[in-house]
Amino acid sequence: MIPYLTAVLLHKCPRCREGNLFTHKWYQLSKVTNMPQECAVCKQKMEVEPGFYYGTGYVSYALTVAFTVSTFVAWWILAGFSIKDNSIFWWIGTNASLLIALQPWFMRTSRAIWLSWFYHKDDERLSKLSIVTNTHK
Ligand SMILES: [Zn+2]
């Protein structure tokens, strides 16, 4: 079983850390958040309840802020900022471009993190919650 962080970064199921969380490749942009009904390996439900992934907006926000702070510090160390040139605008443009380019990865990683907060490897709470959600149907 691969470590937690590796499973999150590779978008693997939080329970078995083997099954893929997403059905399509990241560059198929219209299907970037498509997930299977359940994990192919351990049958972990992916859409646990309606609106389950709304909270990923907060995770995605934290990820992008952390990324922006990281690029700011890296730019400061490697290139430097000055009021005498346009270096701050070059950083803003570069950072915005990277954020747009990496958006599919941020969206998927946010979902992987969000799901991993609710389900852990071989978690017994899953089956209990599945029973609870099934009784509502
Ligand atoms: Zn699984």
Residues whose N, C-alpha, C, O or C-beta is under 5 A from the ligand:
A	BS01	ZN	C13 R15 C16 R17 G19 C39 V41 C42 K43 Q44
